[in-house]
């Protein structure tokens, strides 16, 4: 027995094992997606019949552009569409909630050298968290526009390869990729076509494709604040991977219901919305851009998110020619029926049809072929609500915003129409087909939106045009990144909100690490120095009560530092040249100031200028001089026989006796009043009690006190810029000057503005110049070319409006002038205090110009808002005048009143949950986003 076993072949046992069949892959169920899409490769999507490439369109500015610029944009888009003849297009417009956590992280990382927290006051973490809570409560979003372009159809062989892919991957992997490899050149061609000016499209990234699929499959459901980021390196979704977009979402419709119900599972919670889908119907001839705005942009005005889906076929010329011939034959037959058979004149409508057919035929046979290409398509609009009533109500609002020029239809097959929004799905119906030229379709400008500001700076407000989105602005982005000027103009009439805007910028940038010197003659911004979180790092100097000599003209011009010229080719020579320039500036400044102190009749005499110039040159331009030495030089010249020098000296001695004039003449027995060892982050210079001339009044009408006030203002302005050159040139610094319209009337004032403009980039300075009239700033040579950012508030005068637009670099004479007079509107018969947030036209310095609304309404900034409130209120006086005994009466359980300016940590506002809307934010997940463990301890960034 043992011998037989030994003689058995060794291969018998393996053969017996091979006879036992394994389960293998045959028992696996086959997954078929609920949608037509079968795979995603990069920015290519494939169905069983079609391959489409998806692109993301760049935002296009529309506001504050001339009609010629808008027409160029429309023609550029039309030319690109005309190049896509014979292809199907799928246009999708959706929204993405403003990425608050991304802004907060960028803002936190950009807050370099911020000041330490103060015990009991609003710290950095509380400030940053409060900014995020307020932003989330506003529920604003960004418009995102995607364009799918048909690359190729798919034949039976392509579908067979897809079905056999699991097997072919093992035996012939190249065959699986052969289809996409064959389309490489075609895809590259389309990439190049849509990348030009107009569409400015780029291939959609994996994150973009994932977001588009999520928003389309879960149509109408609240958009999550954050979307799971596609793992790095992943750019392909197999058929089975598409379940990630469709699982957890169900869409169904009751018979004849006006909406489709969408039920989804988000963060393990069930959310339900009703979606109403409308279709664009008949449309009268729109005059875009002369009269009408892009018709797809009208929906941006609505206070809730709107989704768009358009299926477009760009027709070949030969297809249109045959149809035109048939249409023309019908029209001719109808005309002949009237004229020959019945001897009647044809109706005018029939004659117009004949003329239009001839026009289209002429367009196709002449001119630029791309611009005359025809297309047809279907444009759908979707809105959602918490229930059917809200969805139908919002659909009615869409109808109202488009009537009477565009008719919106509400079809019955809501389920099929809602499916159209998903890439790859077929048309629900060919009803409501719209025909036109590519120029007509391009005039919709789907990517038109508000685009201004950046995403790393302070939040200053929100746009209030057709599109509503947050406006962040980094005042040092221009100098540090774009290598441009930091000059900023703030223009507006009385009550336009210039001081409030300046205070907002100063406060928020101080919190993020900047240093500011503010000249505010009237004094309201001095309240910033009393805020608990700023008080230890701030000082308020009332120049009219300061030590003698604080405005000594020789001291307000900074002495150049050698280290500022280390990057020059010859540092020593550059430093000496700048010292000579500083000395010359001091001599010119002293000459202007002393001339301004003289009576107008004396100052305008040529001989006066001569004797003053001689005395100033004798004293020199060293920084240890003072105007008293000039008067002494005039006395010496008078003794030497220059009689007029004695006359000038007498007048100056008389002015020297004025209390305010003492600011020019230092007390040599005391230390320099400007020297201080403390590192102040904020210095506010005020001149309360000083009387300035009426803006625009001629120099000869100024009183002695007004003349002195203008000269002091000029010197105070020079004093503010001194801090720029005494600090490290790399530090972020800011200078804010109010009443700058008077500086433009003084020669050295113009020199100061020009110097700040030219040195702002080199010394990393943001210079804010506030003025009531733009023309005062435009009179400064080179100001218009050097200005970077511009804020223009309400301006009523026609000439001033035209000058403001020139400052904004906005086209004039096209109707924008009147719009400046409508900023910050107020009802005529409203007796309540005007506390509404002010509106400005903001030009960010790199192409963005929009109308914005200044926002300081966040609960955590209530104390800042109160400090910047300059509106008079008699009730505040009466409240302070209440007798002490009466004020002390309160209920036994009532806590003692908080003193003015005192902030208790427990009372700090914690955010505006009640202000949230769930139109584009998921209510159920909002609290999770604000959990304490998601707040970064060092920066307060809400994840």
Phi, psi and omega in degrees: 000318178294327181292319179297320178298323181290329181281346181295136180302147183290342184270002182295317183296312177299325181294322180294327178289325182291337179290344182271112186291142175264156182295320179061208182262357186293335183275358183287137174289150179267127180269129176238118182298157177283354181243168183285339182295143181242337176192161176229125178236103183063241177257017178255133174245144181232132168250187179288345185236353193205146171243127181235143175257135184249139183228153175253125184273141178286147177296139181245129177285138179236323182293146173058037172242150180287160178299324179295320177294321179293321178296322177298317179299315180298317180295323179295316178296317181298319180297322178292319177296322180296335178284351183259034182301140178081006182245150171272141177238148174233111180261126179234127176243121179225184180230154175230126179308141181304128185287080185299316183293327178290319177298316183297320180293318178295318180296319180295317179291333182273351181277080185273132176068033182293155185288153179295156176288152178250131182301131178084356180246173181292113181274179182296316180300316179294322178296313182292320178294320178297322176298318181291317179300318180295317179297318179296325179291338180282340176052054177260158185218164177257140175281135176234130185241125179242145178231122174260131182240128179294127178265316183196156169278173181233129181267185182296323180296319179298319180292324179294320179297321178298317182293326182264012184304318181302323180281315183296332179301331183271322187259331180211072184298332180295331181293328181292323182269359186297323182297311180292324179296323179291340183264001184304312183293322179293319178295318179298323178297315180292320177306318181289323181297314187274354183277348184288175179300134183126278175283323181049050187268147174232148178304136181294136177280165178306320178296322179295316180297318180297318179296318179299316180293319179298313183290336181274315180290327178255048184304126176090342179287153180302136179284129176294149178299324179228148177247140179305125183290136178295131181306143182302138179085350180272121177224009181230132173247117174285175182304317182290335181287340182293345177298336178297337179268332187258332180294144179084005178229131179229135182234124179209161185223137172285150180304130178063013178288145181282356180223166172250140182266128179244122180242127182225162177245114180234124182053046176064018178235144181272129180235139182231138176221153173255132184242130175250129181249127178248161178232139180290126181255221183297144184221128176281166181296117180264141179259088181249124012258004189300318185240314188258153171276164175308130191289337176284341182281345181302325182291343178293341181285345183285148184277017178219158183291144180232133178255142178239144171218127180229128173256120188233137173242120179272118191275150173279151181302321182293330177291322181287322183300314180298319179294322179295320179298317179295318180294320179295323177297321178296315181296317180296321179297319180292321179294318179297324179299321179286313189280316185273314186283324186240359179054045180237154174285137180291153177300152181297327180297323179290321177296322178294322177299318179296317179297320182293320178298318178295322178296315180297319179298321179291322178299322183284341183254003180213163176077197181284122184299320184298321183283342182259004180297143180259158176209166168222158183189179181229124182250120181246148178233133180236133173230154184232160177212166180294332177217179184295321181298317180292320179296318179293322178297319179290324175298323178294324177296325176296316177301318183293322184288340181260339181285153007263359188279334180233130180261125179256130182258149180242088185288168184274319186286068187296324181298311182293322179293323178292327178294336180300336183288343181277127179306133178094344181286149181284167175295142177287321182196153175272006177294153179064035176288134178250134180244145178180187178269166177295333177293321177297316179293322180293332180292349174289334180040069186299334183270005179294128181199172176280127181222104181206149179086199181219193183233030178222355184263191180289151176275120181250348180162209181214153177289148180228040172259212181297329181249136181249115178209156182295154178238110174254145183215124175260108183296346182250006176294322181298318183282318188276332185247311185269357176055044180237183185289156175254020183283131182227133177253133175240108189239140177170157180285184179300133178079009181280349177100021181297313182295321180296315179297316179299317179297320178298314181296316182296314183297310186290325178285330173299317180299331183263011169113000182279168175238136186231144167237122188240127172255108182235091186306318184282335168101357184295330182287350176295341178297336178298327182290347181262356177294137186304321183285343180252339188305317182293346184243017187229159173214146178242123181241114172274107188298331182285348177242012184276177181295150177303140176088003181295336177251031175303118185303334180283341183261339184284343176269119186291148176274127181300143178259138181301325184292345177287350185241020183295333182269004178281159178297318177234087185304318183297316181293318180296320180295317180294323178296320180290326177295320177296320178295321178296319178296318178295322179296320178297316180297318180292322180294316179297318179299315180293319183293313181293326175295321180291336179283340181282155173303149186301319182295326179283319186293332183276357177286133180301324183294329178298316180297324183293312183291323178293316181299320180295317181292319180295317179298325179293320180291325180091185185240022178291153184281359176259012178271173175206161185299335178301328178292329177292318178297320178298321179294323177296322179296318179296319179294326178293321179291336179274006175110358178273090186299319184294332177297324177292323178298313180297319180297321179298314179297319180292323176297324178294317179293331182295337181282345179293142182303318183289332180293342179298339179296338182273338188246108186287155171271107187294349180272355184246163179286165179299120183293345184269348183280132178204137183280345182285147179267090181279135175272332182225127174234122179247119178258125179237163179221052183297131182101352180278137181257115180264154178295163175293132181304130179091351181287143181292156185297325183292345180268357181286140173282171179299318180294322179291321177299316179296322181297319179296319180293321177294321178297319178299314180294321179296324177295319176294326179296323180296321182287344179299325181296335181296314188275350179267348180259168176300133186294339182274343179295146176282117185235154178222145176231127178239123182239124175260164180057038183285354177295336176283331179296326181292347179266356179246130182307314181287340173294320176295321178298319180298312181300315180296321181292317178297321180297318184281329182268354185297323179288315184295324183254013174055056184243139168254114183253119178259120177248114180260133181208152178284333184233132178293331181299329178296324179281325180293337179290344176282123184302126176082359184297315184299325181280335183266342184295140181258293180251152182220135171242124178239118177267194184302128180224123187259326183291137184298315180294321179294324178297317179297319179292325178295320178294324176297322178293324178285348186061043179250144180303138178257159177077014180240013174108356181284340181300313182296329181296327179296333178280352180257002179294147181050059182292153179217132178301142183292325187253050179237116184268001180284157178300142182275087180255012182293143178301140184278154179250144178223154165267121188247122171253117189278358177094350177226042170105339182273128177224120181211158171276127184234161177245123180290133187235114172227035186269359182299139182301326183286351180249021181298323180290329176290318179299319179293323180292328183269359181285110181260004180289133178290146180210110182294336181294335178293323179292315181295327179293323179286340183269003180294133179305148184299317181299318180292320182293335184279349182286123178203165180294153182301325182267008181275129181291154179298149182292148176277129181294154179300131179087353181266131180239126179265134185302322182293338183268359181296134179297145186247015175118164186251072179300322185292344183274356184287145172243143182263019178298319180226017177227133180285115182301316189294333183261356185294317181298325178297325181292340185250015178301147183298327181284357177258005178262122183292125185301326185271345184225346180070028180277120178279123180274000000 
